[in-house]
Amino acid sequence: MIHQIREDLAPYKATLVAVSKTKPEDQIMALYNEGQRVFGENRVQELVGKYESLPKDIEWHLIGHLQKNKVKYIAPFVSMIHSIESLELAQVIDAQAAKHDRVIDILIQLKIAEEETKFGMDHEECFDIIEACQGLENIRVRGLMGMATFTDDQAQVQQEFRSLKSLFEECQSMEMKDASSFDQLSMGMSGDYKLALECGSTMVRIGSLLFGAR
Ligand SMILES: *Cc1c(COP(=O)(O)O)cnc(C)c1O
């Protein structure tokens, strides 16, 4: 399956985040041995355990809701956090990254699905947080993340992805200290990644299609 997914991603030069949550280490190693290096997890404790026992050249992404008091456990090693839902969370990540003399890449999570969900922000909050993050030295805002509605209605999913893409472009025209590194749009999962790529995704988060159903 990974070969097919790689073929689908290649024309878009998009990044594959292999979502390994709940999956055992031997399954992660099987993909690692196929050359996959970017993996995503949504629970801090599980992420820390896997980081400790698996090869150190894996880039770990945190993709789920993150509690502020747990940031300290992943700050020493996490590559990217996709789920920034508040300025307070970004500030905590900045402070923890500073303790380890690191810069952690973050994505702002937007509400795009209709059934929404406690997490994520609206457009105004998104602009405000990007602006506020310009003053933080130990995080770098790399882009946006969103999840479409879980539905068979392709037109609706497409419309949600397009609206996230256009917000992404609006953000790109903001004044930022690292404007050239605001270049990642994380959207698309097992069921909708092809549509997401057509709508401008640069990073897809795929779990069940790679590892089987959870
Ligand atoms: C679990 C999860 C995924 C992967 O979902 P699949 O449908 O298994 O590909 C992607 N993004 C987030 C935020 C997730 O929690």
The ligand as an SDF file (V2000), in Angstrom:
LIG
                    3D

 15 15  0  0  0  0  0  0  0  0999 V2000
   -6.1870    8.9560   13.3280 C   0  0  0  0  0  0  0  0  0  0  0  0
   -5.9380   10.2280   12.6280 C   0  0  0  0  0  0  0  0  0  0  0  0
   -5.5800   10.2460   11.2700 C   0  0  0  0  0  0  0  0  0  0  0  0
   -5.4860    9.0130   10.3960 C   0  0  0  0  0  0  0  0  0  0  0  0
   -6.7680    8.5080   10.1260 O   0  0  0  0  0  0  0  0  0  0  0  0
   -7.0030    7.3140    9.0720 P   0  0  0  0  0  0  0  0  0  0  0  0
   -8.4000    7.4910    8.6740 O   0  0  0  0  0  0  0  0  0  0  0  0
   -6.7330    6.0480    9.8250 O   0  0  0  0  0  0  0  0  0  0  0  0
   -6.0560    7.5070    7.9520 O   0  0  0  0  0  0  0  0  0  0  0  0
   -5.3030   11.4840   10.6870 C   0  0  0  0  0  0  0  0  0  0  0  0
   -5.3750   12.6280   11.3960 N   0  0  0  0  0  0  0  0  0  0  0  0
   -5.7150   12.6440   12.7060 C   0  0  0  0  0  0  0  0  0  0  0  0
   -5.7810   13.9490   13.4140 C   0  0  0  0  0  0  0  0  0  0  0  0
   -6.0170   11.4570   13.3550 C   0  0  0  0  0  0  0  0  0  0  0  0
   -6.3530   11.4790   14.6480 O   0  0  0  0  0  0  0  0  0  0  0  0
  1  2  1  0
  2  3  1  0
  2 14  2  0
  3  4  1  0
  3 10  2  0
  4  5  1  0
  5  6  1  0
  6  7  2  0
  6  8  1  0
  6  9  1  0
 10 11  1  0
 11 12  2  0
 12 13  1  0
 12 14  1  0
 14 15  1  0
M  END
$$$$
